[in-house]
Amino acid sequence: MTNTIADIEEADVILVTGSNTTENHPVISSFVKRAITRRGAKLLLVDPRRIKLAEFSDKWLRPNLGTDVAWLNGLMHVIIKEDLFDKTFVETRTEGFEALKATVEKFTPEHVSEITGIPAKDIVEAARLYAGAKAASILYCMGITQHTTGTDNVKSLANLAMLCGNLGIRGGGVNPLRGQNNVQGACDMGGLPNVFSGYQPVNDPGAISTMEKAWGVKGLSDKPGLAVTEMVPKAHAGELKAMYIIGENPLVSDPDLNHAEDSFAHLDFLVVQDIFMTETAKTADVVLPSCCFAEKDGTFSNTERRVQRVRKAVEPPGGVWEDWRITAEIASRMGVDMRADSSESVFAEIASVTPSYRGITWDRIDRDGLHWPCPAPDHPGTPILHAEAFPIGKGKFFAIEYIPPAESTDEEYPLYMTTGRLLYHYHTGSMTRKVDGLNERSPESFVEISKADAEKYALKDGERVKVASRRGEIEVVLRVSDKAVDGTVFIPFHFAEAAANRLTNAALDPVSKIPEFKVCAVRISKAA
Amino acid sequence: MDENTILINGNRLTIQPEETILEVARRNGIDIPTLCHLKGAIATGACRICVVEVEKARSLMPACTTPAQPGMVVHTESPEVVSSRRMTLELLLSSGNHNCAVRKSDTGSFTAFQLEVQKYDNADELCPVWGDCELQDLAYRYQVSGEAFESTPPKYPMETVNPFIVRDFSRCILCGRCVQACNDIQVNNAISFGYRGSEAKIVAGGDRALKDSDCVFCGECIQACPVGALVEKDARYACRPWETRKVRTTCSYCGVGCQLTLHVKDNKVMKVTGTEDALPNNGSLCVKGRFGYSFIHSPERLSTPMIKENGAFREAGWEEALNLVAKRFTEIRDAHGGDAMGVLTSARVTNEDNYVAQKFTRGVLKTNNIDHCARL
């Protein structure tokens, strides 16, 4: 997030898109709802499903799946045409406006309406609503990113925010809501194929030399590595021989699971380190048990870049270790001593080689966390990014054309399917599905369908149905719901025994390598 | 007198715009007791525990809703105030199952009362929040026994039909904090005041069970409840506050990073509460953060390394497992190069775990093939 969670309550208009906030980030949703009910902020919701937040919205747009660039360009078309943009911000803080203007020129409300299914007048009204706010915050989540155009979608949101001067101010910002406790930290720490910790490129000679010195090793590779979605096909091709998987369950979370399973089976050697015997661990050659969050000291970095303490409360079963200690033990058996006295001393090393974490110590975050960048011991942290300038100087507008999703419906697969999460479960369910109460509230998977579609395909609420895509088939319960829009069904991906990802498309965004979980084509029939 | 000051118990205090008497007092460390007041919500002045004497006012004024006016002279513990608070407490204690033994030493009547309560509770202990109850604290503070009035039995049966929250109407004092927590703080709008007068009850929807209502089991109401009317089902009678060690940590579910307090007894997490006055969540949690902790102690947790042989796992010692992993990784790296290997680190584990994982991948396996499920 460019801004903080608390800052949401400062916004006059909140644009929520591709985020089922009340189910996926319930506590953040309360900040949104309070801004509306107590401060009179207005909610502009853009989501195909009738999610809970629709009840709180001033304006709700229901775009066809995968048409985000089109409606965003449509909003900007109106804002430029009606002269509602922030000229001072555009002039002093950005570049590339003319190219943006030329590109959005053809995205008239009528044209956008044809692509997105959103009525033209709603495009105009939404544009006026967003542009009319003194401070407008954008909250988005996987509904924006999990597309073959995910990067374009995010850049388009940034375009919109810059166009209206909504960056670097309280109540503004472009705010991705990150789905997992430490997904921010995993990125910050260099758990990515192209960067060391603090987003230092792996092909930057300066960064390589810093790391080699700090780690006492030589010969670090300067060739960017493979993303998870690229490792799977490489494993299938036999080029990737071994994997070491720590606390992840790709055999439920990856797209096109049937293919992913086949690919993992090609590996010569698979090590899985986890707290449970997950679907992925079952396929491993060696399984190493580790501590859960309540059994270790450390830090997580949240969605607002706040680095916070994790504290050990109980002893782990069987005296197992923290993940880093296990990894360090493997390293020392391979001739590199990576052992450390404590998690705190590992953190001190992180701070020493990571500019954005340099000023953070466990002492400083004992009570309240600090927002990175925090480059020095006396630096107060950075709750709001880009207040004075962008890291690259001027903010760059990207002129982006609309590209349709990778897969479309046809006679054989006539319905669109999108995936997501439920309030009562978390990711692949390895933790929440061990909790009786959560299972009682949400016992099994389902496919959510509109009443009209259920009638069209002669399906009844509560009956078991087969959902098939070009890649696989699952059996789930049919749930007729007014959340669903005609022509599109929704399936949660938590449930391994009816894994939505057997159906999803592994087509990737060319830049971010994110799969298009949010759009594929399916057919539904009664279960035999 | 200064234009911007008031006198509380003889202390001259500066007031800020729109402050209530309660806020001025609290800011200056003067304790005015409250029951219905909930931080972050709009004050209602319903319970009248916070009444104070304001000179020249015709009656006692609730400190939580009365704006501090320049020149006010306030007494927070005058005999009249104390007498009013005692009466309020007597009335609260006389209605329902307040079996916290604040009662006087009439053994016979307490025993009879306790036996009745036990039937309702289906348990043989004192109140489940004994020692963790604001009403009990005030009863002690003002030496109120709850026997001035004939006690009235509970009107509504306990609701236990959901997995997380026990609604014990016999201990509800209708302060409305849960209603505010639900409507003003979490804005889930699931519960409200229902019925009137002596039939009053906190209801969900049209007086349905929580499980059949709009309730999303965030449990904000439990944390707001000053008494034992709303209690975590699993923690009820399982632990008393003095038996548990409190450990503050960060939630391990979504990316909000809510600050949690784990209540630990005998190496077991017994319950979870939101850490008050801590950002980013200010004490709020969701159903997963508050109630989704039993996986920690699941019998399915892995506790020993496993090695697969002929398609089946067998348990192995750490030395054997780590040596095997190191040997195979070394062989594969040396035979095919580091780029034939890949590591998935995790969005669930700590920064320290992630940092060491990428250091290992780059420094030992000699590849940049490392990623995690940020995209998934």
Boltz contact constraints between the chains, C-beta under 6 A:
constraints:
  - contact:
      token1: [A, 5]
      token2: [B, 280]
      max_distance: 6.0
  - contact:
      token1: [A, 25]
      token2: [B, 254]
      max_distance: 6.0
  - contact:
      token1: [A, 25]
      token2: [B, 256]
      max_distance: 6.0
  - contact:
      token1: [A, 26]
      token2: [B, 286]
      max_distance: 6.0
  - contact:
      token1: [A, 27]
      token2: [B, 256]
      max_distance: 6.0
  - contact:
      token1: [A, 27]
      token2: [B, 258]
      max_distance: 6.0
  - contact:
      token1: [A, 27]
      token2: [B, 281]
      max_distance: 6.0
  - contact:
      token1: [A, 27]
      token2: [B, 284]
      max_distance: 6.0
  - contact:
      token1: [A, 27]
      token2: [B, 286]
      max_distance: 6.0
  - contact:
      token1: [A, 28]
      token2: [B, 256]
      max_distance: 6.0
  - contact:
      token1: [A, 30]
      token2: [B, 186]
      max_distance: 6.0
  - contact:
      token1: [A, 30]
      token2: [B, 187]
      max_distance: 6.0
  - contact:
      token1: [A, 33]
      token2: [B, 187]
      max_distance: 6.0
  - contact:
      token1: [A, 34]
      token2: [B, 187]
      max_distance: 6.0
  - contact:
      token1: [A, 37]
      token2: [B, 187]
      max_distance: 6.0
  - contact:
      token1: [A, 178]
      token2: [B, 255]
      max_distance: 6.0
  - contact:
      token1: [A, 179]
      token2: [B, 254]
      max_distance: 6.0
  - contact:
      token1: [A, 179]
      token2: [B, 255]
      max_distance: 6.0
  - contact:
      token1: [A, 180]
      token2: [B, 255]
      max_distance: 6.0
  - contact:
      token1: [A, 180]
      token2: [B, 347]
      max_distance: 6.0
  - contact:
      token1: [A, 181]
      token2: [B, 252]
      max_distance: 6.0
  - contact:
      token1: [A, 182]
      token2: [B, 347]
      max_distance: 6.0
  - contact:
      token1: [A, 183]
      token2: [B, 255]
      max_distance: 6.0
  - contact:
      token1: [A, 183]
      token2: [B, 347]
      max_distance: 6.0
  - contact:
      token1: [A, 183]
      token2: [B, 374]
      max_distance: 6.0
  - contact:
      token1: [A, 185]
      token2: [B, 351]
      max_distance: 6.0
  - contact:
      token1: [A, 186]
      token2: [B, 345]
      max_distance: 6.0
  - contact:
      token1: [A, 186]
      token2: [B, 347]
      max_distance: 6.0
  - contact:
      token1: [A, 186]
      token2: [B, 354]
      max_distance: 6.0
  - contact:
      token1: [A, 186]
      token2: [B, 372]
      max_distance: 6.0
  - contact:
      token1: [A, 187]
      token2: [B, 374]
      max_distance: 6.0
  - contact:
      token1: [A, 189]
      token2: [B, 351]
      max_distance: 6.0
  - contact:
      token1: [A, 189]
      token2: [B, 354]
      max_distance: 6.0
  - contact:
      token1: [A, 189]
      token2: [B, 355]
      max_distance: 6.0
  - contact:
      token1: [A, 190]
      token2: [B, 358]
      max_distance: 6.0
  - contact:
      token1: [A, 191]
      token2: [B, 345]
      max_distance: 6.0
  - contact:
      token1: [A, 191]
      token2: [B, 354]
      max_distance: 6.0
  - contact:
      token1: [A, 191]
      token2: [B, 358]
      max_distance: 6.0
  - contact:
      token1: [A, 191]
      token2: [B, 372]
      max_distance: 6.0
  - contact:
      token1: [A, 193]
      token2: [B, 368]
      max_distance: 6.0
  - contact:
      token1: [A, 193]
      token2: [B, 371]
      max_distance: 6.0
  - contact:
      token1: [A, 202]
      token2: [B, 368]
      max_distance: 6.0
  - contact:
      token1: [A, 215]
      token2: [B, 359]
      max_distance: 6.0
  - contact:
      token1: [A, 215]
      token2: [B, 363]
      max_distance: 6.0
  - contact:
      token1: [A, 217]
      token2: [B, 363]
      max_distance: 6.0
  - contact:
      token1: [A, 220]
      token2: [B, 362]
      max_distance: 6.0
  - contact:
      token1: [A, 221]
      token2: [B, 366]
      max_distance: 6.0
  - contact:
      token1: [A, 221]
      token2: [B, 367]
      max_distance: 6.0
  - contact:
      token1: [A, 221]
      token2: [B, 368]
      max_distance: 6.0
  - contact:
      token1: [A, 224]
      token2: [B, 368]
      max_distance: 6.0
  - contact:
      token1: [A, 225]
      token2: [B, 367]
      max_distance: 6.0
  - contact:
      token1: [A, 225]
      token2: [B, 368]
      max_distance: 6.0
  - contact:
      token1: [A, 225]
      token2: [B, 369]
      max_distance: 6.0
  - contact:
      token1: [A, 226]
      token2: [B, 369]
      max_distance: 6.0
  - contact:
      token1: [A, 227]
      token2: [B, 371]
      max_distance: 6.0
  - contact:
      token1: [A, 228]
      token2: [B, 344]
      max_distance: 6.0
  - contact:
      token1: [A, 228]
      token2: [B, 371]
      max_distance: 6.0
  - contact:
      token1: [A, 231]
      token2: [B, 342]
      max_distance: 6.0
  - contact:
      token1: [A, 240]
      token2: [B, 342]
      max_distance: 6.0
  - contact:
      token1: [A, 241]
      token2: [B, 332]
      max_distance: 6.0
  - contact:
      token1: [A, 241]
      token2: [B, 336]
      max_distance: 6.0
  - contact:
      token1: [A, 241]
      token2: [B, 340]
      max_distance: 6.0
  - contact:
      token1: [A, 242]
      token2: [B, 332]
      max_distance: 6.0
  - contact:
      token1: [A, 242]
      token2: [B, 341]
      max_distance: 6.0
  - contact:
      token1: [A, 243]
      token2: [B, 342]
      max_distance: 6.0
  - contact:
      token1: [A, 244]
      token2: [B, 343]
      max_distance: 6.0
  - contact:
      token1: [A, 245]
      token2: [B, 344]
      max_distance: 6.0
  - contact:
      token1: [A, 246]
      token2: [B, 345]
      max_distance: 6.0
  - contact:
      token1: [A, 246]
      token2: [B, 346]
      max_distance: 6.0
  - contact:
      token1: [A, 246]
      token2: [B, 357]
      max_distance: 6.0
  - contact:
      token1: [A, 247]
      token2: [B, 346]
      max_distance: 6.0
  - contact:
      token1: [A, 247]
      token2: [B, 348]
      max_distance: 6.0
  - contact:
      token1: [A, 247]
      token2: [B, 349]
      max_distance: 6.0
  - contact:
      token1: [A, 248]
      token2: [B, 344]
      max_distance: 6.0
  - contact:
      token1: [A, 248]
      token2: [B, 346]
      max_distance: 6.0
  - contact:
      token1: [A, 248]
      token2: [B, 373]
      max_distance: 6.0
  - contact:
      token1: [A, 253]
      token2: [B, 373]
      max_distance: 6.0
  - contact:
      token1: [A, 253]
      token2: [B, 376]
      max_distance: 6.0
  - contact:
      token1: [A, 269]
      token2: [B, 328]
      max_distance: 6.0
  - contact:
      token1: [A, 271]
      token2: [B, 325]
      max_distance: 6.0
  - contact:
      token1: [A, 275]
      token2: [B, 301]
      max_distance: 6.0
  - contact:
      token1: [A, 276]
      token2: [B, 300]
      max_distance: 6.0
  - contact:
      token1: [A, 285]
      token2: [B, 308]
      max_distance: 6.0
  - contact:
      token1: [A, 286]
      token2: [B, 307]
      max_distance: 6.0
  - contact:
      token1: [A, 286]
      token2: [B, 321]
      max_distance: 6.0
  - contact:
      token1: [A, 286]
      token2: [B, 325]
      max_distance: 6.0
  - contact:
      token1: [A, 287]
      token2: [B, 306]
      max_distance: 6.0
  - contact:
      token1: [A, 288]
      token2: [B, 305]
      max_distance: 6.0
  - contact:
      token1: [A, 289]
      token2: [B, 302]
      max_distance: 6.0
  - contact:
      token1: [A, 289]
      token2: [B, 303]
      max_distance: 6.0
  - contact:
      token1: [A, 292]
      token2: [B, 296]
      max_distance: 6.0
  - contact:
      token1: [A, 293]
      token2: [B, 252]
      max_distance: 6.0
  - contact:
      token1: [A, 294]
      token2: [B, 296]
      max_distance: 6.0
  - contact:
      token1: [A, 298]
      token2: [B, 350]
      max_distance: 6.0
  - contact:
      token1: [A, 298]
      token2: [B, 352]
      max_distance: 6.0
  - contact:
      token1: [A, 299]
      token2: [B, 350]
      max_distance: 6.0
  - contact:
      token1: [A, 299]
      token2: [B, 351]
      max_distance: 6.0
  - contact:
      token1: [A, 300]
      token2: [B, 250]
      max_distance: 6.0
  - contact:
      token1: [A, 302]
      token2: [B, 255]
      max_distance: 6.0
  - contact:
      token1: [A, 302]
      token2: [B, 257]
      max_distance: 6.0
  - contact:
      token1: [A, 303]
      token2: [B, 255]
      max_distance: 6.0
  - contact:
      token1: [A, 308]
      token2: [B, 250]
      max_distance: 6.0
  - contact:
      token1: [A, 308]
      token2: [B, 257]
      max_distance: 6.0
  - contact:
      token1: [A, 310]
      token2: [B, 249]
      max_distance: 6.0
  - contact:
      token1: [A, 310]
      token2: [B, 250]
      max_distance: 6.0
  - contact:
      token1: [A, 310]
      token2: [B, 350]
      max_distance: 6.0
  - contact:
      token1: [A, 311]
      token2: [B, 247]
      max_distance: 6.0
  - contact:
      token1: [A, 311]
      token2: [B, 249]
      max_distance: 6.0
  - contact:
      token1: [A, 313]
      token2: [B, 247]
      max_distance: 6.0
  - contact:
      token1: [A, 313]
      token2: [B, 262]
      max_distance: 6.0
  - contact:
      token1: [A, 313]
      token2: [B, 264]
      max_distance: 6.0
  - contact:
      token1: [A, 314]
      token2: [B, 264]
      max_distance: 6.0
  - contact:
      token1: [A, 314]
      token2: [B, 267]
      max_distance: 6.0
  - contact:
      token1: [A, 315]
      token2: [B, 267]
      max_distance: 6.0
  - contact:
      token1: [A, 317]
      token2: [B, 301]
      max_distance: 6.0
  - contact:
      token1: [A, 317]
      token2: [B, 303]
      max_distance: 6.0
  - contact:
      token1: [A, 318]
      token2: [B, 303]
      max_distance: 6.0
  - contact:
      token1: [A, 318]
      token2: [B, 304]
      max_distance: 6.0
  - contact:
      token1: [A, 323]
      token2: [B, 349]
      max_distance: 6.0
  - contact:
      token1: [A, 323]
      token2: [B, 353]
      max_distance: 6.0
  - contact:
      token1: [A, 324]
      token2: [B, 352]
      max_distance: 6.0
  - contact:
      token1: [A, 324]
      token2: [B, 353]
      max_distance: 6.0
  - contact:
      token1: [A, 324]
      token2: [B, 356]
      max_distance: 6.0
  - contact:
      token1: [A, 327]
      token2: [B, 356]
      max_distance: 6.0
  - contact:
      token1: [A, 327]
      token2: [B, 357]
      max_distance: 6.0
  - contact:
      token1: [A, 327]
      token2: [B, 360]
      max_distance: 6.0
  - contact:
      token1: [A, 328]
      token2: [B, 356]
      max_distance: 6.0
  - contact:
      token1: [A, 329]
      token2: [B, 322]
      max_distance: 6.0
  - contact:
      token1: [A, 330]
      token2: [B, 322]
      max_distance: 6.0
  - contact:
      token1: [A, 330]
      token2: [B, 325]
      max_distance: 6.0
  - contact:
      token1: [A, 330]
      token2: [B, 326]
      max_distance: 6.0
  - contact:
      token1: [A, 331]
      token2: [B, 360]
      max_distance: 6.0
  - contact:
      token1: [A, 331]
      token2: [B, 364]
      max_distance: 6.0
  - contact:
      token1: [A, 333]
      token2: [B, 322]
      max_distance: 6.0
  - contact:
      token1: [A, 333]
      token2: [B, 326]
      max_distance: 6.0
  - contact:
      token1: [A, 334]
      token2: [B, 326]
      max_distance: 6.0
  - contact:
      token1: [A, 334]
      token2: [B, 330]
      max_distance: 6.0
  - contact:
      token1: [A, 334]
      token2: [B, 364]
      max_distance: 6.0
  - contact:
      token1: [A, 336]
      token2: [B, 364]
      max_distance: 6.0
  - contact:
      token1: [A, 343]
      token2: [B, 352]
      max_distance: 6.0
  - contact:
      token1: [A, 346]
      token2: [B, 352]
      max_distance: 6.0
  - contact:
      token1: [A, 347]
      token2: [B, 352]
      max_distance: 6.0
  - contact:
      token1: [A, 350]
      token2: [B, 355]
      max_distance: 6.0
  - contact:
      token1: [A, 426]
      token2: [B, 253]
      max_distance: 6.0
  - contact:
      token1: [A, 426]
      token2: [B, 288]
      max_distance: 6.0
  - contact:
      token1: [A, 431]
      token2: [B, 295]
      max_distance: 6.0
  - contact:
      token1: [A, 432]
      token2: [B, 292]
      max_distance: 6.0
  - contact:
      token1: [A, 434]
      token2: [B, 295]
      max_distance: 6.0
  - contact:
      token1: [A, 434]
      token2: [B, 298]
      max_distance: 6.0
  - contact:
      token1: [A, 435]
      token2: [B, 292]
      max_distance: 6.0
  - contact:
      token1: [A, 435]
      token2: [B, 294]
      max_distance: 6.0
  - contact:
      token1: [A, 435]
      token2: [B, 295]
      max_distance: 6.0
  - contact:
      token1: [A, 437]
      token2: [B, 163]
      max_distance: 6.0
  - contact:
      token1: [A, 437]
      token2: [B, 164]
      max_distance: 6.0
  - contact:
      token1: [A, 437]
      token2: [B, 291]
      max_distance: 6.0
  - contact:
      token1: [A, 438]
      token2: [B, 292]
      max_distance: 6.0
  - contact:
      token1: [A, 440]
      token2: [B, 163]
      max_distance: 6.0
  - contact:
      token1: [A, 514]
      token2: [B, 375]
      max_distance: 6.0
